[in-house]
Amino acid sequence: MSKDSANPEVQEHAAEDIHPAAKPFLFLVGSTFKRNFLWIPLVGILITTILGVMHPLKHPAPWDVIPGSWAVFGFLAYSFIVFMARPLFKLLSRDESYYGEGGLPDPYVSAEGHSETNPETSDKSGDKS
Amino acid sequence: MIDLMNINPGLWIILAGLICALFPKTDGTHYIRKVFLIAAPIFAGWLIFQMHSVEPEYIRGVLNFGGIELTTLRIDGLSLVWGYLFCLAGLINGIYGLHEKCRITDSSALIYTGAAVAGVLAGDMITLFIFWELTAISSVFLVWKGGEHAYAAGLRYLAIHVFSGVLLLAGAVMVAQSRGGDFTFNFIGLNTPGGWLMMIAMGIKCGFPLLHNWMQDAYPKASITGTVILASFTTKFAIYALARGFEGVDILIWIGAIMTCFPVFFAVVENDLRRVLAYSLNNQLGFMVCGIGIGGALAMNGVVGQVFVHVIFKGLLFMSIGAVMYRTGTAKASELGGLFRSMPFTAVLCLIGAGSIAAFPLLAAFVTKAMILAAALEEHLWVPFAMMLFASAGVMEHSGIKVPHFTFFAHDSGRRVKEAPWNMLVAMSLAGLLCIVLAWPWGGYELLYSLMPFEMEAYKPYTWDHVVFQLQLLFAAIFAFTLLKRFGVYPAERRAEIIDSDWLYRRLGLNVALWTSAMWDRLNFQVNRLTKRSLGQVGQKLYQMFSPAGTMSEAAPSGLPAVLVAGTLLVTLIVIYVLGT
């Protein structure tokens, strides 16, 4: 990154530190919050399923006899889409220069390898997931 | 004296664009262009309001051109919504682009906005065609401003849209012929071949399956401001035309339902977030197309409402990713992450856009998407309903979670950049505010209802069952995301070119064309060679026959002609004898 620091385009957009307005919310990326975040939607599902039994749909679809039908549908649909991602990527992905037109815009500064060099911010998986 | 009330308001925006294009390119003149950029949509919106106040169905600007009656200005319930919406979008886009000093962007943005406004206010199919083509021609400059890598995509964009216009004109002529020369733009239907042609033309512009690729090809390659502007008008103009001409046409239900589903799978594997949003745009257009196919007051009002809020929240998402791109230079998810540390306001506004598109209660699409889904349920269209519900989970995946997560959260990419420029923040805040106001339960969504053109019993979005079941779907999607991520099932963002059906013409078609060209060259060569050889042989034979040294020049016996004449006479006598008997 130091190589690019002389680039005026990079200097124009660079900031010294974390934005003051963001500092109170850094807990959002802390490991405790990340680990426990799972419970928020789970509790939400439980509450809305109970409420759904108490307040059924006025125009139900045939499958709405199952309590929490939309939650089941949402979970399965979302999971199906995500599970399809790997085979689809294998099938459809090509090199970025495949069409020979220069691809899509790249960053002013490469952040490659940053997560490995910064243990505080690195992900265990080492990728963007 | 020019009567303002007789002129299509879109033309004033186009005029402002032409003036901007002719302005000298010196320092300081961009301030004047920016005044035009902000003032022209406001002026046009005010004119539309004044005209609609005069009469609910305001028809002016009737011209007779070569025996064809053109109605250049029609403001009724349907066109009014689009007219207001496009002026509002023009204003927000103008604010968003205030930091730019590009004359081409400013002028083409104004001409493009004006063409879209003028197009939806056109009362006949010829005027519609003219502005249909003008939107294509004016907007391609926004694609080309994306840089060298956008040149080919811009050419493809232009070719496809001009072709769509040609189909529209051909269809319009055929439809008018079947109506005895009436070019009025009203319900068209599919009873004539012209109707099919017009529907395909509109399908190209609003991204029907397999006709959609121009969107994902051109939008991510356009300039930052250009993409935001492009996402506002072209497709929604086409949705207007479909709503006007093809309400209740059954085939649109299925086309729309497929449109909602297929982009979801591309969006999940795509790395470039502007392309993800282009797929997301395609998916949202599917809801609108499906609603038009269902027809009836509830579905059509749902479509109108969905178009209105969609321009705002989709614009907001494009604007927030554009702001990130402005600061970092890229929209690739694999290069981003953790940017809420640097751009917290942009992150919050992006989350509002994401919540709106995912139809969270209190945010924009919660009211309007539900109307389309409710209309499908009322008609017992279970399969399209299930497809739209599936797509809703998909929307949550790509726009509700993926876009904000990989940009602002995920792991820290280490980038420390400035917050978005003030003008971008103002434009995004305006859009974010509208996302909340237009879904606000206490008087907010009624504002949207007041614009809806079709009479219906007021649809109540904030009922227990609707809120609870929508939240079930959204919580389940978030739960699935967190669970799949924890177990490492959620795929990593990787740099790649994801091929879509445009591969058919960009790769296969191109190779077939190159092969055909090579074969044609070889065929030409062989034909030339054979022709030369054959002609040479014939010439040689003739030479051998007739040249001074040829066979015919050789001395022949003088009695031979006498023998030939005698032979002919004998044959003639035999024929006469046989015929005589």
Interface residues (C-beta under 8 A of the other chain):
Chain A: M1 E9 H13 A14 A15 E16 D17 I18 H19 A21 A22 F25 L26 L28 V29 F37 L38 I40 P41 L42 G44 I45 T48 T49 L51 G52 M54 H55 P56 L57 K58 H59 A61 P62 G68 S69 W70 A71 V72 F73 G74 F75 A77 Y78 S79 I81 V82 F83 M84 A85 R86 L88 F89 L92 S93 R94 D95 E96 S97 Y98 Y99 E101 G102 G103 L104 P105 D106 P107 Y108 V109 S110 A111 H114 S115 N118 E120 T121 S122 D123 S125 D127 K128 S129
Chain B: G146 G147 E148 H149 Y151 A152 A153 P220 K221 V264 F265 F266 V268 V269 D272 R274 R275 M325 Y326 R327 T328 G329 T330 A331 K332 A333 S334 E335 G337 G338 F340 R341 S342 M343 P344 F345 A347 A374 L377 E378 W382 F385 A386 L389 F390 S392 A393 G394 M396 E397 F406 F409 A410 H411 D412 S413 G414 R415 R416 V417 K418 E419 T463 W464 D465 V468 F469 Q470 L471 Q472 L473 L474 F475 A476 A477 I478 F479 A480 F481 T482 L483 L484 K485 R486 G488 V489 Y490 P491 A492 E493 R494 R495 A496 E497 I498 I499 D500 R506 R507
